[in-house]
Structures are given as structure tokens and as C-alpha cells.
Amino acid sequence: MSRTFLRGDEVTDQVNDAVRSAVERAAAAGEAWRATPPAERATVLEGVADALLKHAEELWPAAAEETRLPEARLRGEIARTAAQFRLFADVLRDGGWVEAVIDHPDPGATPPRPDVRRMNHPLGVVAVFAASNFPFAFSVAGGDTVSALAAGCPVVVKAHEGHPRTSDLTASVVRQALPDPDLLGLVHGFEAGAPLVRHPLVTAVGFTGSLAGGKAIQKLIDERPDPIPFYGELGSVNPVVVLPSADPAEVASGFAASLTLGVGQFCTNPGLVFVPAEGGFEQAVAEAVAATSGGPMLTDKIREGYLRASGRLAGRLTVLASGGAVDGITPQVFAADLEAFADGLPELGEECFGPSAIVVRYRDPAELPAVLRRLPGSLTATVHAAGPQEAGDLVPVLRGLAGRLIWNGWPTGVAVCWAMHHGGPWPASTAPAHTSVGAASIRRWTTPVAYQDWPHDLLPPELRDDNPLGVPQRVDGRPRV
């Protein structure tokens, strides 16, 4: 029967049943998966990467139809998604993610020390909320999913309403490469979110989306009898500080390109730019932005949200420049002096998701730290300058403001690598010590367990003195070489 003809309670029952089934099947499949040696899990992840690339010709057209993103962008995103699976295969083979620590007994210590050994273990079923703006890299096969699978956790994804067919196709491709297809569950519909978060077998939640959506999920978690970890990425304004020694033309062209990349639909979009009042920076930015154009946005909801937020800014600030309108979307940059901007906080520090930013002019760089300290947490903060001597006073402020600091570059584009950190103080993320991109993101889905005076035969291989898996170990306070 088509869902269109179902009563509300019947829809709810169907959704609840679908969620319950997906979670329970994932939990059952997870028992064998967590016992699978890391090297074998690594081989599986490489198989998923191969499958994604093999089926790219099926995947990108579906995503293009649903999201209106161009072919080149989608092909690149599929390649990035495959690269994430390969990265975590390397992470598993390295073994450092388990953080194996061994302290042998020391009866002479005060107090006497028993034999204690600790390592990270997988949590259990992970619920993932797919993002709207990355139908592959932050969706069904995205970073949350691959890092959780690498940790030994099964996953249930709530597909984003903006690309349901792409989600189904991606899940099918990934499942064919898994030893048990139930390791990756998929549920659809806004109504599926609450029962997924509430399910007692779900042990953690990953989310990329709006501040309102993140708060709603956190509320559901707080109402559980056993609250669980929530790793959410909720929005970011990504401030850029341009110092007087920077080149106005280079700053303007780079900013305009970063602002309008993907019609501004990136969590790392530069939404605030602080420029010197002198030196021609403001004029250069205005000319560069005026030469840009808009484009179709991912969903009607995102489009409406952008128009509403940019309209709100237009009612409070001067429009510095507008690009060309495409599909009703116009890149817009607003201007304010530092004092007026500070008076408008915190409202002027809120994210406007799309190709919109505020250019804040200042007269003395010494005035910036006091205002920067009042900004909400961000994923990134950027400095443009000819040399490091100008930026010394800004470093401690920016370090407390954002999770990734960029020098003479632009924040759009997040490398998938071992060192990457994609997180930041609230509201950029709900857990600033954790990242949603890069090798360290696996830690979100693990829990440490210490074994005291545990029989050698029952110890995990990673904690045995003979170290049969060859993982990095810290023994009696020193790295074992």
C-alpha cells in the first residue's frame, strides 16, 4: 500500500517497525564484526572502496538528479568517499587507534600497583544522520559510517530527505561488499529520527546538520534512561582575519571563490571576514563578489532558509556587493564596522548557510581579539598576512575559537588524512575534542576498558606481552619499539 493512503498512526507504526528491525539486525550482525580481526576488517573496507568506484556510473547520476550538483563535483565526492574507506583500512592495520597501554605490576609502588592493561573497544550500534550537502562523503557511506565500521561497530543510517534514491543505491553498493549486509542499516523519513535515537541498542549518534536539528537530537538523548554520546556538527561561521600586510587582490579573489563554491553550501564556508579599513580590501572584495553568480541550492528547505537568513542580514546591514542571480539565489556580502558588528552580537555571529558573508572593517588589529572572543565556536579560523609577526596576538584567541587554523588559505575543502581535525567549540560541534573527519574520528565509536590482573589467555591480542598483532603499545610508561 502506498504510504500516501496510510493514517498517521499506521505510518508511525511502520516507521517504528522499520527502525526496530534495522537496529536489531545491525546489533546481531555486529557480534561477529567486532570479533573480526582488524586486518580482515581493513580488507573489507578496501572492498567497499573498490565497489563505490566500480558503481560510480550508477551513483553520480542519481545524486545529480536529486541534488542538482554537477557531475564533476559528484565524481570527486565518490572518489573522496572511497578514499575515506582506504584511510581507515590503513588506520586498522596501524593499530594505534586501540591505544594499547600496559602497566606491569610494581609491588614497591605507593600504593602497590597491580597489572593493568587498557585498550579501546567498539561501542555497539551507531546511529548516523546523513547530511544534505554531501550525498556521498557525509551520507550513507560517509565519514561517520566508515569510522564506525572500522571501529567494529554496525551502523544504522537515517537517510537525508534530499537524496533518498541515492541513499538506497549507495547502501546497496556498500552492503554487497560487507560480510553481512545487516552491518549497514538504512531508514527513511523524518519520523524515523526519534525512534532511532531512542532505541536501547543504539550506543552513540553522529549528526551533521542544523543547530535546531542537533538540539532536537540532544533532547531525545537526554530523555533516554541511559543517555549516550552525541557527536554533532551544527554550524560554523569560520571567521577570516585579514591583516594589513596581505594582498587585497589575492584575498578578494580567494574569498569570492570560497564563498560561492558549491553555492556556499559547505559547513566551512567563510561567513565572516575582518579586513583593514584602509588599503582597498573592502573595494577589492566587492568587485570580486559582484563578478560571481548564484545557482540552484540542494533542497527547497535550504533555499528558503538562505533567503530568510540573508534577508534578515539585509535588514540590519549595508549590502556591500551582490553577484548575479541564478534560480533566485544571489551571492551577497554585507558590510559593517567593527563596533557596529560587535553591538549586533550574538545575532550577527549566526551562520547563514549559503553564499553570504559579512565583511567587518577594523582600524587597528589590536581591537580584534576582544571581538573574536565573543564569536561562537567554529570549525575553522583563517589568517591572511605576509608574515607571522603580525599574527602573534591572534593565535591564542583563534586557538580557543576553532578546531582548524588556516594560514593564507581558505577553509572550504577538508583533507581526509591522519592529522585532520574537523570539529570545534559549540556550536561547531557538540564534542570539540572529537573530529568527524580524519583518522582520529574512529575514537568517537570506542570505549576504553582496563584489565586488572587479567589471565593472559583471556587478554585481547593487542594487550599481550608478545603483541601478536604488532600494534603500537605503551609499556610501563614508554612506547614499545
C-alpha positions in Angstrom: 0.0 0.0 0.0 1.3 3.5 -0.8 2.3 5.5 2.2 0.1 8.3 0.9 -3.0 6.4 1.9 -1.9 5.4 5.4 -3.3 7.0 8.5 -0.8 8.8 10.8 -0.7 6.1 13.4 -0.1 3.4 10.7 2.8 5.5 9.3 4.2 5.7 12.8 3.9 2.0 13.3 5.6 1.2 10.0 8.5 3.6 10.8 8.9 2.2 14.3 8.9 -1.3 12.9 11.5 -0.4 10.2 13.8 1.3 12.8 13.4 -1.6 15.3 14.2 -4.2 12.6 17.2 -2.3 11.3 18.7 -1.7 14.7 18.2 -5.3 15.9 19.6 -6.8 12.7 22.6 -4.5 12.9 23.2 -5.4 16.6 23.1 -9.1 15.7 25.5 -8.7 12.8 27.8 -6.6 14.9 28.6 -9.5 17.2 30.7 -11.2 14.5 32.0 -8.0 13.1 33.6 -6.8 16.4 35.3 -10.2 16.7 36.7 -9.9 13.2 40.5 -9.2 13.3 41.3 -5.6 12.4 43.4 -6.7 9.4 40.3 -8.5 8.0 38.1 -5.5 8.6 40.6 -3.5 6.7 40.3 -5.8 3.7 36.6 -5.4 3.8 36.8 -1.6 3.9 39.1 -1.7 0.8 36.5 -3.8 -0.9 33.8 -1.2 -0.2 36.1 1.5 -1.7 36.5 -0.6 -4.8 32.8 -1.1 -5.0 32.0 2.6 -4.8 34.4 3.4 -7.6 33.1 0.5 -9.7 29.5 1.7 -9.4 30.2 5.4 -9.8 28.4 5.5 -13.2 25.2 4.4 -11.3 25.7 6.6 -8.3 26.5 10.1 -9.6 23.6 10.4 -12.0 21.1 9.6 -9.2 22.7 12.1 -6.9 22.8 14.7 -9.7 19.0 14.3 -10.3 18.2 14.6 -6.6 20.7 17.3 -5.5 21.3 19.3 -8.8 25.0 19.1 -8.0 27.3 18.9 -11.1 28.9 15.7 -12.4 32.4 16.7 -11.7 31.6 17.5 -8.1 29.8 14.2 -7.6 32.5 12.2 -9.2 35.0 13.8 -7.0 32.9 13.2 -3.9 32.6 9.5 -4.7 36.4 9.3 -5.0 36.7 11.1 -1.7 34.3 8.7 -0.1 36.3 5.7 -1.4 39.5 7.4 -0.1 37.9 7.5 3.4 37.4 3.8 3.3 41.1 3.3 2.3 42.3 5.6 5.0 40.5 3.6 7.7 41.9 0.4 6.3 45.3 1.9 6.9 44.2 3.0 10.4 43.2 -0.5 11.3 46.4 -2.0 10.0 48.4 0.6 12.0 46.6 -0.4 15.2 47.4 2.8 17.2 43.7 3.6 17.4 43.2 1.0 20.1 45.7 3.0 22.3 47.1 -0.2 23.9 48.7 0.6 27.3 50.4 -2.0 29.6 51.5 -1.3 33.2 53.2 -4.3 34.7 52.8 -4.9 38.5 55.0 -3.0 40.8 54.7 -4.1 44.5 57.1 -1.4 45.5 54.9 1.5 44.2 52.8 3.6 46.6 50.2 2.2 46.7 51.4 -1.2 45.2 50.4 -1.4 41.5 48.7 -4.4 40.1 49.0 -5.5 36.4 46.8 -3.1 34.5 46.2 -3.1 30.7 43.9 -0.8 28.8 42.6 -0.5 25.2 39.7 0.8 23.2 36.8 -1.4 22.2 33.8 -0.8 19.9 30.7 0.7 21.5 27.9 -1.1 19.6 25.3 0.1 17.1 25.9 3.6 15.9 23.1 5.8 14.5 24.2 8.2 11.8 22.1 11.1 10.4 23.1 11.8 6.8 23.9 15.3 5.7 22.1 17.2 3.0 25.2 18.8 1.3 27.4 15.8 0.7 25.2 12.9 -0.7 28.2 10.5 -0.5 31.0 11.8 1.8 28.8 12.7 4.7 25.9 10.4 4.0 25.2 6.7 3.9 28.8 5.8 3.2 30.3 8.9 4.7 32.9 9.5 7.4 30.7 8.6 10.3 29.8 5.3 8.8 33.2 4.2 7.7 34.9 5.3 11.0 32.2 3.4 13.0 32.6 0.3 10.8 36.4 0.5 11.2 36.0 0.6 15.0 34.0 -2.6 14.8 30.5 -1.1 15.2 27.5 -1.8 13.0 25.7 1.3 11.7 22.1 2.4 11.0 21.8 5.5 8.9 18.8 7.8 8.7 18.8 8.9 5.1 18.5 12.5 4.3 15.2 13.5 2.7 17.1 15.4 0.0 18.5 12.3 -1.7 16.6 9.1 -0.8 17.3 7.2 -4.1 21.0 8.0 -3.9 20.9 6.7 -0.3 19.3 3.4 -1.3 21.8 2.9 -4.2 24.8 3.7 -2.0 23.6 1.3 0.7 23.1 -1.4 -1.8 26.7 -1.0 -3.2 28.2 -1.0 0.3 26.2 -3.9 1.6 27.4 -6.1 -1.3 31.0 -5.6 -0.1 30.2 -6.3 3.6 30.4 -9.8 5.1 26.9 -9.3 6.4 24.6 -6.7 4.8 22.9 -6.1 8.1 26.0 -4.3 9.3 24.6 -1.2 7.4 21.0 -0.4 8.1 19.1 2.3 6.4 15.9 4.0 7.4 14.0 6.8 5.7 11.7 9.7 6.8 11.8 12.5 9.3 9.7 10.3 11.6 12.5 7.7 11.8 14.8 10.0 13.7 13.3 9.9 17.2 12.8 6.1 17.4 16.3 5.6 16.1 17.9 7.8 18.8 15.7 6.3 21.5 16.4 2.6 20.6 18.1 1.0 23.6 20.6 -0.9 21.4 21.9 2.4 19.9 25.1 3.3 21.7 26.1 6.6 20.0 24.8 9.1 17.4 26.6 11.0 14.7 25.0 14.0 13.0 25.8 16.7 10.5 23.1 19.4 10.1 21.5 22.4 11.6 21.7 23.8 15.1 17.9 23.2 15.6 18.3 19.6 14.4 21.2 18.9 16.7 19.4 20.4 19.7 16.4 18.2 19.0 18.6 15.1 18.9 20.3 16.1 22.1 17.0 16.5 23.8 16.0 13.0 22.7 19.2 11.6 24.1 18.8 13.4 27.4 15.4 11.8 27.8 16.8 8.3 27.4 17.1 6.2 30.6 20.7 5.8 29.5 22.0 8.9 27.8 24.6 8.1 25.1 27.3 10.1 23.3 26.2 12.6 20.7 28.7 13.8 18.1 27.1 16.6 16.2 28.3 19.2 13.7 25.8 22.0 14.0 27.0 25.1 12.1 30.0 27.4 11.7 30.8 30.9 10.6 34.5 30.3 10.0 36.0 33.7 10.6 38.8 35.0 8.4 41.2 37.7 9.7 42.9 39.7 7.0 45.9 41.7 8.4 47.2 44.9 6.7 50.2 43.2 5.0 48.0 40.8 3.0 47.5 41.4 -0.7 43.9 42.8 -1.3 43.6 41.3 -4.8 44.6 37.8 -3.7 42.4 38.0 -0.7 39.4 39.2 -2.7 39.6 36.6 -5.4 40.2 33.7 -3.0 37.4 34.8 -0.8 34.9 35.1 -3.6 35.8 31.6 -4.9 35.5 30.1 -1.4 32.2 31.9 -0.6 30.5 30.7 -3.7 31.9 27.2 -4.0 29.0 24.8 -4.2 26.6 27.8 -3.9 28.0 28.3 -0.4 26.6 25.1 0.9 29.6 24.0 2.9 30.0 23.9 6.7 33.4 25.5 6.2 32.0 28.5 4.2 33.8 31.7 5.2 30.9 33.7 6.7 32.9 36.5 8.5 35.8 38.4 7.0 37.6 41.0 9.1 39.5 43.4 6.8 41.5 46.7 7.4 39.5 49.8 6.8 42.4 51.2 4.7 44.3 49.6 1.8 41.5 48.9 -0.6 40.4 45.5 0.8 36.7 46.3 1.0 36.6 47.5 -2.6 38.5 44.5 -3.9 36.1 42.1 -2.1 33.1 44.0 -3.5 34.4 43.8 -7.1 35.2 40.1 -6.8 31.9 39.1 -5.3 30.0 41.2 -7.9 31.6 39.1 -10.6 30.2 35.8 -9.1 26.8 34.2 -9.6 24.4 32.1 -7.7 23.0 28.7 -8.6 20.4 26.1 -7.6 20.5 25.0 -4.0 20.3 21.4 -2.8 16.7 21.5 -1.5 13.8 23.9 -1.3 14.2 24.0 2.5 17.8 25.1 2.3 16.9 27.7 -0.4 14.2 29.1 1.8 16.5 29.2 4.8 19.1 31.1 2.9 16.7 33.6 1.6 15.3 34.1 5.0 18.7 34.5 6.7 20.2 36.8 4.0 17.1 38.9 4.1 17.4 39.3 7.8 21.0 40.5 7.3 19.9 42.9 4.6 17.5 44.4 7.1 20.3 45.2 9.5 23.5 45.8 7.5 24.6 47.6 4.3 24.9 45.4 1.2 28.5 45.7 0.1 28.1 43.6 -3.1 25.8 41.2 -4.9 26.6 38.6 -7.5 24.3 37.5 -10.4 21.1 35.8 -9.5 20.6 32.2 -10.7 17.4 30.3 -9.7 16.6 33.2 -7.4 19.9 32.8 -5.4 22.3 35.7 -5.3 25.7 35.7 -3.5 25.6 38.6 -1.1 28.2 40.3 1.1 27.2 42.7 3.8 29.4 45.3 5.5 29.8 46.7 9.0 32.4 48.4 11.0 33.8 46.6 14.0 31.9 48.5 16.6 28.6 48.0 14.9 29.3 44.3 14.3 30.2 43.9 18.0 27.0 45.6 19.0 25.0 43.2 16.9 26.4 40.1 18.5 25.4 37.3 19.1 22.8 37.6 16.2 25.3 38.7 13.6 27.6 35.8 14.5 25.0 33.2 13.5 25.6 31.1 10.4 23.8 31.9 7.1 24.0 28.7 5.2 24.7 29.7 1.6 26.8 32.2 -0.4 26.5 35.1 2.1 29.1 36.7 4.4 29.7 39.8 6.5 32.8 41.9 5.8 33.8 43.6 9.1 36.2 46.6 8.7 38.6 47.5 11.5 41.2 50.2 12.0 43.6 48.6 14.5 44.3 44.9 14.7 44.7 45.3 18.4 40.9 45.7 18.6 40.2 42.3 17.1 40.9 39.9 20.0 38.1 41.3 22.2 35.5 40.9 19.4 36.8 37.5 18.3 36.5 36.1 21.8 32.7 36.9 21.6 32.1 34.8 18.5 30.5 31.3 18.6 32.8 28.3 18.2 33.8 27.5 14.6 35.2 24.6 12.6 37.9 26.9 11.2 39.6 30.2 11.6 41.9 31.7 9.0 44.6 34.4 9.0 45.9 36.2 5.9 49.2 38.1 6.3 52.6 38.5 4.6 54.4 37.2 7.6 53.8 35.6 11.1 54.9 38.6 13.1 51.6 40.4 12.8 49.5 37.5 13.9 51.1 36.6 17.3 48.4 38.2 19.5 45.7 36.4 17.5 46.9 32.9 17.8 45.7 32.1 21.4 42.3 33.7 20.6 41.8 31.7 17.4 43.0 28.5 19.0 40.2 28.8 21.5 37.7 29.7 18.8 38.2 27.0 16.2 39.3 23.4 15.6 41.4 24.1 12.5 43.6 27.1 12.0 44.5 28.1 8.4 47.3 30.3 7.2 46.9 32.2 3.9 44.3 29.7 2.6 40.6 29.2 2.6 38.5 26.9 4.8 36.4 25.2 2.1 37.8 21.8 1.4 38.7 19.3 4.3 41.5 16.9 3.6 40.9 13.3 4.5 44.1 12.5 6.4 45.6 11.4 9.7 46.2 14.8 11.1 42.8 16.4 10.1 40.6 17.8 12.9 37.1 18.7 11.8 35.4 20.0 15.0 35.4 23.0 17.3 33.7 24.6 20.2 29.9 24.8 20.4 28.0 25.1 18.1 30.6 23.9 15.5 30.4 20.6 17.3 28.9 19.0 20.4 32.2 17.4 21.4 35.1 19.7 20.5 37.7 17.2 21.4 36.5 14.9 18.7 36.6 15.1 14.9 34.2 13.9 12.2 37.0 13.8 9.5 40.3 12.0 9.5 41.9 9.1 11.3 41.1 10.3 14.8 37.3 10.2 14.1 37.3 6.5 14.9 37.7 7.3 18.6 34.1 8.5 18.8 32.8 5.0 18.5 35.1 3.3 21.1 35.2 2.9 24.8 38.3 2.2 26.9 38.4 -1.0 29.0 41.1 -1.7 31.6 42.0 -5.3 32.5 43.5 -5.7 36.0 45.4 -8.9 36.8 43.6 -10.5 33.9 44.5 -14.0 32.8 46.9 -13.8 29.8 44.8 -16.3 27.8 41.8 -14.0 28.1 43.5 -10.8 27.2 42.9 -9.2 23.8 45.8 -9.8 21.5 46.6 -6.1 21.5 47.4 -6.2 25.2 49.5 -9.3 25.3 53.2 -9.0 26.0 54.1 -10.9 22.8 52.0 -8.4 20.8 51.0 -10.8 18.1 49.3 -8.1 16.0 52.2 -5.8 16.2 50.2 -2.8 17.4 51.8 0.2 19.0 52.0 -0.3 22.8 53.0 1.9 25.7 54.6 -0.4 28.3 55.4 0.9 31.8 55.1 4.4 30.6 57.3 4.1 27.5 56.5 3.4 23.9 57.5 -0.1 22.9 59.7 -0.1 19.8 
